[in-house]
Amino acid sequence: MVTPLKKLVKRLREDINNIFYIEFEPLQLCRGFLFMGIQEIYNRWKSSEGITLDSRQVQHGQMFFALKGENFDGNKFTEAALDMGAAFAIVDDTSFKDYHDHRIIWVSNVLQCLQDLASYHRDQLHIPVIGITGSNGKTTTKELTRDVLAMKYKVLATKGNLNNHIGVPMTVLSVTQDIELAIIEMGANHQGEIDLLCQIAKPNYGMISNIGKAHLDGFGGVEGIKKGKSEMYRFVAATGGHIFINLDDDILKSLLPVDANLITYHASTLNIQFQNQDSLAYQYLDDIYQTHLYGNYNLPNIAFAIACGQYFGVEAADIHAAISRYKPDNNRSQILEYNGNKIILDAYNANPSSMKASIESFANLGGDQILIIGDMFELGEYSQAEHSRLMDLISQFAFEEVIYIGSIFNSLSEGKKGIFFEDTDAAKVYFKSRAYSNKNIMLKGSRGMAVEKILD
């Protein structure tokens, strides 16, 4: 016989996404489980020493989230995490329903729980949260803005590229009560993803660095990219927030929701200057500021950092000092010395738009130039055409040597000028044999190509 209580339990399990339950030995309710809402899990998280996703790196008192992936299942390492000192383990394997351990919290979906926990934490915060997305330059933009705002505020910003459906909630959960302002970078490779991340981080300020040909396959073409990235604008506008907009970018202007609250700026107010023939210098009003950045495509990133600093009341001298001191890393627009050569290392990732901008900036440097580029990934049906178009662009410049790496470029090599290699290891042998000296050398390619290994 099905009792009214059992019917209620079944309905709750089916219809309420944010209801969880925990094994609780002293209270035998509903076959040993006590229903738990996100607030109860939040309270346990607050009493813990933070979150870990890796059972091998558990610190005593942390809360372990047993996430699943294509090639792993964190549930299998729950006991190991508890043995390492985890205070609680969030699991979704049904086998744990028979455990009698108050440290194990069973939920319907661990990832959803992590995201809901972050969203709930965001609701407790009453600080400005700036959401940054875009096809290119979002990490550099985030870091420049972080350094500028840190001249006046205690700022937390996304670390590295933790900008996806796992990284964003982890970043939000790292915002402590003493943080005065947060900057959340959001990446996406398909429509709907930016909206999901906005639902978690709830930015009340938003910006899009640009719209370019990144993740063409997942977004379904350039129009799909516009629709997907502009989810940031639509969320911020719908929730009464403010949008930072570069009025020199006609594409971004066309994506603005009607009656959105705008904070406007012009990247064109910065005049480009190059000093020492490598790093970017810019003129703002009557002063010239030297940076450690490479490439004029970084100018809009600098312009936003200035505009954001001005909006939040950072002194002008502090704004430009922070920008001048900033040094990129992690294979992003780095300028290195290598065996008497100048290396432009911009190999963190690549897409048709960023490739074009980097190559054109590199051509402006002059001197004896060696261009080394690797395949671009995630272009789907557009791959062959975009790689061919890029090769046509390169042919317009008088580079001393062009080295192409990857199977896609190789498939297009017939009749093309350049040296072609199937992979980075093969290109490395050639590169070492050439013993270049006094050259300007640029390396760029998608992350999976790891073209920077040519320097090892």
C-alpha positions as CSV (number, residue, x, y, z in Angstrom):
1,M,0.0,0.0,0.0
2,V,1.4,3.4,-1.0
3,T,0.9,5.8,1.9
4,P,0.4,9.6,1.5
5,L,3.9,10.1,2.9
6,K,5.5,7.9,0.3
7,K,3.6,9.8,-2.5
8,L,4.9,13.1,-1.1
9,V,8.4,11.8,-1.0
10,K,8.2,10.6,-4.6
11,R,6.9,13.9,-5.8
12,L,9.5,15.9,-4.1
13,R,12.3,13.7,-5.5
14,E,10.9,14.1,-9.0
15,D,10.0,17.8,-9.1
16,I,12.3,19.7,-6.8
17,N,15.8,20.1,-8.3
18,N,17.4,21.8,-5.2
19,I,16.3,19.2,-2.6
20,F,19.0,16.8,-1.4
21,Y,19.1,14.3,1.4
22,I,21.7,13.0,3.8
23,E,22.3,9.8,5.7
24,F,21.7,10.5,9.4
25,E,22.1,7.6,11.7
26,P,20.3,8.8,14.8
27,L,17.2,9.7,12.9
28,Q,15.6,6.9,10.9
29,L,13.3,8.9,8.6
30,C,12.4,7.7,5.1
31,R,14.6,4.6,5.2
32,G,17.5,6.4,7.0
33,F,17.5,9.6,4.9
34,L,16.8,13.1,6.1
35,F,15.7,15.5,3.4
36,M,18.2,18.4,3.1
37,G,17.8,21.7,1.2
38,I,20.7,23.7,-0.3
39,Q,20.8,25.9,2.8
40,E,21.7,22.9,5.0
41,I,24.4,21.9,2.6
42,Y,25.6,25.5,2.6
43,N,25.8,25.6,6.4
44,R,27.9,22.4,6.3
45,W,30.1,24.0,3.7
46,K,30.6,27.1,5.8
47,S,31.7,24.9,8.7
48,S,34.2,23.1,6.5
49,E,37.7,24.2,5.4
50,G,36.6,24.7,1.8
51,I,36.1,22.5,-1.3
52,T,38.2,20.0,-3.1
53,L,37.5,18.1,-6.3
54,D,40.6,15.8,-6.0
55,S,40.6,13.1,-3.4
56,R,44.4,13.0,-3.6
57,Q,44.7,16.6,-2.5
58,V,42.2,16.6,0.4
59,Q,43.1,18.9,3.3
60,H,41.7,18.1,6.7
61,G,38.2,19.5,7.1
62,Q,37.4,20.1,3.4
63,M,34.2,19.2,1.6
64,F,34.9,16.7,-1.2
65,F,32.7,16.9,-4.4
66,A,32.7,13.6,-6.2
67,L,32.4,14.9,-9.7
68,K,32.0,12.7,-12.8
69,G,33.7,13.1,-16.1
70,E,34.0,11.2,-19.4
71,N,37.0,9.2,-18.0
72,F,36.6,9.3,-14.2
73,D,34.0,9.0,-11.5
74,G,34.8,10.8,-8.2
75,N,32.3,8.6,-6.4
76,K,34.9,5.8,-6.5
77,F,37.3,7.9,-4.4
78,T,34.9,9.0,-1.7
79,E,36.2,6.7,1.0
80,A,39.8,7.7,0.1
81,A,38.8,11.4,0.5
82,L,37.2,10.7,3.9
83,D,40.2,8.8,5.0
84,M,42.4,11.8,4.0
85,G,40.4,13.9,6.4
86,A,37.4,15.3,4.4
87,A,34.7,16.6,6.7
88,F,32.0,15.8,4.2
89,A,31.7,14.1,0.8
90,I,29.0,15.1,-1.8
91,V,28.2,12.0,-3.9
92,D,25.5,10.9,-6.4
93,D,26.2,7.2,-6.8
94,T,23.1,5.4,-5.5
95,S,25.2,2.8,-3.8
96,F,25.9,5.3,-1.1
97,K,22.2,5.3,0.0
98,D,23.0,2.2,2.0
99,Y,25.9,3.8,3.9
100,H,25.4,4.9,7.5
101,D,28.0,7.7,7.7
102,H,26.9,11.2,8.5
103,R,29.8,12.6,6.5
104,I,28.3,11.4,3.2
105,I,25.7,13.6,1.6
106,W,23.9,12.0,-1.3
107,V,22.5,14.3,-4.0
108,S,20.9,13.7,-7.3
109,N,23.7,15.3,-9.3
110,V,27.1,16.4,-7.8
111,L,27.8,19.0,-10.4
112,Q,24.4,20.6,-10.1
113,C,24.9,20.7,-6.3
114,L,28.2,22.5,-6.7
115,Q,26.6,25.0,-9.1
116,D,23.6,25.5,-6.8
117,L,25.8,26.0,-3.8
118,A,27.8,28.7,-5.6
119,S,24.6,30.4,-6.7
120,Y,23.3,30.3,-3.1
121,H,26.6,31.8,-1.9
122,R,26.5,34.5,-4.5
123,D,23.1,35.5,-3.1
124,Q,24.7,36.2,0.3
125,L,27.3,38.5,-1.2
126,H,26.5,42.2,-1.6
127,I,29.4,43.4,-3.7
128,P,30.0,44.4,-7.3
129,V,30.6,41.3,-9.5
130,I,32.0,42.0,-13.0
131,G,31.4,39.3,-15.6
132,I,33.8,39.1,-18.5
133,T,33.5,37.0,-21.7
134,G,34.4,37.3,-25.3
135,S,36.0,35.3,-28.1
136,N,39.5,36.6,-27.6
137,G,41.4,38.5,-24.9
138,K,39.1,37.8,-21.9
139,T,41.9,36.5,-19.7
140,T,44.2,39.4,-20.3
141,T,41.3,41.8,-19.9
142,K,40.4,40.2,-16.6
143,E,43.9,40.4,-15.3
144,L,44.5,44.0,-16.3
145,T,41.2,44.9,-14.7
146,R,42.1,42.9,-11.6
147,D,45.4,44.8,-11.2
148,V,43.8,48.2,-11.7
149,L,40.9,47.7,-9.3
150,A,43.3,46.1,-6.7
151,M,44.9,49.6,-6.4
152,K,41.8,50.6,-4.4
153,Y,39.9,47.4,-3.4
154,K,40.4,43.9,-2.2
155,V,39.6,42.0,-5.4
156,L,39.1,38.4,-6.2
157,A,39.4,37.3,-9.9
158,T,39.1,34.0,-11.7
159,K,42.5,32.2,-11.5
160,G,44.0,31.2,-14.8
161,N,41.3,30.0,-17.1
162,L,38.9,28.5,-14.6
163,N,36.1,29.9,-16.6
164,N,33.7,27.0,-17.3
165,H,30.8,25.2,-15.6
166,I,33.1,23.9,-12.9
167,G,35.6,26.8,-12.6
168,V,33.0,29.5,-12.3
169,P,31.2,28.0,-9.3
170,M,34.6,27.2,-7.7
171,T,35.6,30.9,-8.1
172,V,32.3,32.1,-6.7
173,L,32.7,29.9,-3.7
174,S,36.2,31.3,-3.1
175,V,34.8,34.8,-2.5
176,T,35.1,35.5,1.2
177,Q,33.3,38.1,3.2
178,D,36.3,40.5,3.1
179,I,36.3,40.7,-0.7
180,E,35.1,44.0,-1.9
181,L,34.8,43.3,-5.6
182,A,34.9,40.1,-7.8
183,I,35.8,39.6,-11.4
184,I,34.5,36.4,-13.0
185,E,35.7,35.3,-16.4
186,M,33.3,33.2,-18.4
187,G,34.2,31.0,-21.3
188,A,31.9,29.0,-23.6
189,N,31.9,26.8,-26.7
190,H,28.2,26.5,-27.2
191,Q,25.0,28.6,-26.9
192,G,23.4,28.6,-23.4
193,E,26.6,28.2,-21.5
194,I,27.2,31.9,-20.8
195,D,23.6,32.2,-19.5
196,L,24.2,29.2,-17.2
197,L,27.4,30.8,-15.8
198,C,25.5,34.1,-15.3
199,Q,22.8,32.2,-13.3
200,I,25.6,31.0,-11.0
201,A,27.8,34.2,-10.7
202,K,25.0,36.7,-11.2
203,P,27.2,39.6,-12.4
204,N,25.8,43.0,-11.9
205,Y,28.3,44.4,-14.4
206,G,29.1,42.8,-17.7
207,M,31.4,43.2,-20.6
208,I,32.2,41.3,-23.8
209,S,35.8,41.8,-25.1
210,N,34.9,41.1,-28.8
211,I,33.1,38.7,-31.1
212,G,35.5,36.5,-33.2
213,K,35.6,33.1,-34.9
214,A,36.2,31.0,-31.8
215,H,34.5,27.6,-31.3
216,L,32.7,27.9,-34.6
217,D,31.8,24.3,-34.5
218,G,30.0,24.4,-31.1
219,F,28.3,27.7,-31.6
220,G,27.2,26.9,-35.2
221,G,28.9,29.8,-37.0
222,V,29.5,33.5,-36.3
223,E,25.8,34.3,-35.8
224,G,25.7,31.5,-33.2
225,I,28.7,33.1,-31.5
226,K,27.0,36.5,-31.4
227,K,23.9,34.9,-29.8
228,G,25.8,32.9,-27.3
229,K,28.2,35.6,-26.1
230,S,25.5,38.2,-25.9
231,E,23.8,36.1,-23.3
232,M,26.0,38.1,-20.9
233,Y,24.3,41.3,-22.1
234,R,20.8,39.9,-21.8
235,F,21.3,38.6,-18.3
236,V,22.8,41.8,-17.0
237,A,20.2,43.9,-18.6
238,A,17.3,41.7,-17.3
239,T,18.6,41.9,-13.8
240,G,19.1,45.6,-13.7
241,G,22.9,45.6,-14.0
242,H,25.2,47.7,-16.0
243,I,27.0,46.9,-19.3
244,F,30.4,48.2,-20.2
245,I,30.4,48.9,-24.0
246,N,33.2,49.9,-26.3
247,L,31.4,52.3,-28.6
248,D,34.0,51.7,-31.3
249,D,32.9,48.1,-31.7
250,D,29.8,48.1,-34.1
251,I,29.2,44.3,-33.6
252,L,29.0,44.6,-29.8
253,K,26.8,47.7,-30.1
254,S,24.4,45.7,-32.3
255,L,23.9,43.1,-29.6
256,L,22.9,45.5,-26.8
257,P,19.4,44.9,-25.3
258,V,17.0,47.8,-25.6
259,D,17.1,50.2,-22.6
260,A,20.1,48.5,-21.0
261,N,22.1,50.5,-18.5
262,L,25.3,51.4,-20.3
263,I,28.8,52.5,-19.1
264,T,30.4,53.7,-22.3
265,Y,34.0,54.1,-23.4
266,H,36.1,54.4,-26.6
267,A,39.1,52.2,-27.3
268,S,40.1,54.8,-29.9
269,T,40.9,57.3,-27.2
270,L,44.2,55.4,-26.8
271,N,46.8,56.2,-29.5
272,I,49.0,53.2,-30.3
273,Q,52.8,53.6,-30.1
274,F,55.5,51.1,-30.2
275,Q,58.8,51.5,-28.2
276,N,61.8,49.2,-28.4
277,Q,60.1,47.5,-31.4
278,D,58.5,44.8,-29.2
279,S,56.1,45.8,-26.4
280,L,53.0,48.0,-26.8
281,A,52.9,51.6,-25.7
282,Y,49.8,53.7,-25.6
283,Q,49.1,57.4,-25.3
284,Y,46.3,58.5,-23.1
285,L,45.6,62.3,-23.1
286,D,49.1,63.8,-23.0
287,D,51.1,61.0,-21.5
288,I,52.6,57.8,-23.0
289,Y,52.6,54.6,-21.0
290,Q,54.8,51.6,-21.8
291,T,53.4,48.1,-21.2
292,H,54.8,44.6,-21.2
293,L,52.0,43.5,-23.6
294,Y,52.5,42.6,-27.2
295,G,50.2,43.5,-30.1
296,N,47.8,46.4,-30.8
297,Y,44.9,43.9,-30.4
298,N,45.5,44.4,-26.7
299,L,44.4,48.1,-26.9
300,P,40.7,47.4,-26.3
301,N,41.6,45.3,-23.3
302,I,43.6,48.2,-21.9
303,A,40.8,50.6,-22.7
304,F,38.3,48.6,-20.7
305,A,40.6,48.3,-17.7
306,I,41.0,52.1,-17.7
307,A,37.2,52.6,-18.1
308,C,36.5,50.2,-15.3
309,G,39.1,51.8,-13.0
310,Q,37.6,55.2,-13.6
311,Y,34.1,54.0,-13.0
312,F,35.0,52.5,-9.6
313,G,37.0,55.6,-8.5
314,V,40.6,54.4,-8.9
315,E,43.1,57.3,-9.2
316,A,44.3,57.9,-12.7
317,A,48.0,57.5,-11.8
318,D,47.2,54.2,-10.1
319,I,45.3,52.9,-13.2
320,H,48.1,53.5,-15.6
321,A,50.8,52.3,-13.1
322,A,48.9,49.0,-12.7
323,I,48.6,48.5,-16.5
324,S,52.3,49.4,-17.0
325,R,53.4,46.8,-14.4
326,Y,51.2,44.0,-15.7
327,K,53.2,41.1,-17.2
328,P,51.3,38.4,-19.1
329,D,52.2,34.7,-18.6
330,N,51.0,31.3,-19.4
331,N,51.9,31.5,-23.1
332,R,49.8,34.6,-23.6
333,S,51.5,37.5,-25.6
334,Q,54.7,36.9,-23.8
335,I,58.0,38.4,-25.0
336,L,61.0,36.2,-24.4
337,E,64.7,35.9,-25.2
338,Y,65.8,32.6,-26.6
339,N,69.3,31.9,-27.9
340,G,69.8,35.4,-29.1
341,N,66.3,35.6,-30.7
342,K,63.2,37.5,-29.7
343,I,60.3,35.2,-29.1
344,I,56.7,36.3,-29.3
345,L,54.9,33.5,-27.4
346,D,51.2,33.7,-28.0
347,A,50.4,30.0,-27.9
348,Y,47.8,29.5,-25.3
349,N,45.1,29.1,-27.9
350,A,44.1,30.1,-31.4
351,N,41.2,30.8,-33.6
352,P,40.9,32.5,-37.0
353,S,40.3,36.0,-35.4
354,S,43.1,35.8,-32.9
355,M,45.5,34.3,-35.5
356,K,44.8,37.2,-37.9
357,A,45.3,39.8,-35.2
358,S,48.5,38.2,-34.0
359,I,50.0,37.7,-37.4
360,E,49.3,41.3,-38.5
361,S,50.8,42.7,-35.3
362,F,53.9,40.5,-35.8
363,A,54.3,41.7,-39.4
364,N,54.5,45.2,-38.1
365,L,57.6,44.4,-36.0
366,G,59.7,44.0,-39.1
367,G,63.3,42.6,-38.9
368,D,64.1,39.0,-39.8
369,Q,60.9,37.1,-39.0
370,I,60.1,33.5,-38.5
371,L,56.4,32.5,-38.1
372,I,55.6,29.2,-36.5
373,I,51.9,28.4,-36.3
374,G,49.9,25.3,-35.4
375,D,46.4,24.0,-36.3
376,M,43.3,25.7,-35.0
377,F,40.8,23.4,-33.4
378,E,37.0,23.4,-32.8
379,L,36.2,24.8,-36.2
380,G,34.1,21.9,-37.5
381,E,32.9,22.3,-41.0
382,Y,34.6,25.7,-41.3
383,S,38.1,24.2,-40.5
384,Q,39.5,23.8,-44.1
385,A,38.2,27.1,-45.3
386,E,39.5,29.0,-42.3
387,H,43.0,27.4,-42.4
388,S,43.2,28.1,-46.1
389,R,42.1,31.7,-45.6
390,L,44.8,32.1,-43.0
391,M,47.5,30.8,-45.3
392,D,46.4,33.3,-47.9
393,L,46.8,36.1,-45.4
394,I,50.3,34.9,-44.4
395,S,51.4,34.8,-48.1
396,Q,50.8,38.6,-48.2
397,F,53.7,39.2,-45.8
398,A,57.5,38.9,-46.4
399,F,58.3,36.5,-43.6
400,E,61.7,35.0,-43.9
401,E,60.3,31.5,-43.0
402,V,56.9,30.1,-42.2
403,I,56.6,26.8,-40.3
404,Y,53.2,25.1,-40.3
405,I,52.5,22.4,-37.8
406,G,49.5,20.0,-37.8
407,S,47.5,17.7,-39.9
408,I,45.0,20.4,-41.1
409,F,47.7,22.7,-42.4
410,N,49.5,19.6,-43.9
411,S,46.4,18.7,-45.9
412,L,46.5,22.1,-47.5
413,S,50.2,22.2,-48.2
414,E,50.1,21.5,-52.0
415,G,51.3,24.5,-53.9
416,K,51.8,26.6,-50.7
417,K,55.0,28.2,-49.6
418,G,56.2,27.1,-46.2
419,I,57.6,24.2,-44.3
420,F,55.1,21.7,-43.1
421,F,55.2,19.2,-40.2
422,E,52.7,16.8,-38.9
423,D,53.3,17.5,-35.2
424,T,55.4,19.7,-32.8
425,D,58.0,17.0,-32.2
426,A,58.9,16.8,-35.8
427,A,59.0,20.6,-36.1
428,K,61.2,20.8,-33.0
429,V,63.9,18.7,-34.7
430,Y,64.0,21.1,-37.7
431,F,63.8,24.2,-35.5
432,K,66.8,23.1,-33.4
433,S,68.8,22.3,-36.5
434,R,68.4,25.8,-37.9
435,A,70.2,27.4,-34.9
436,Y,68.4,30.8,-35.6
437,S,70.1,34.0,-34.3
438,N,68.9,37.6,-34.1
439,K,65.5,36.7,-35.4
440,N,62.0,37.7,-34.4
441,I,60.0,34.5,-33.9
442,M,56.3,34.1,-33.2
443,L,54.6,31.0,-32.0
444,K,50.9,30.5,-32.1
445,G,48.4,27.6,-32.3
446,S,45.6,25.9,-30.5
447,R,46.3,24.6,-27.0
448,G,46.2,21.0,-28.1
449,M,49.1,21.7,-30.5
450,A,51.4,22.9,-27.7
451,V,53.6,24.7,-30.2
452,E,55.7,26.2,-27.3
453,K,57.3,22.8,-26.8
454,I,59.4,23.6,-29.9
455,L,61.5,25.7,-27.5
456,D,62.2,22.9,-25.0
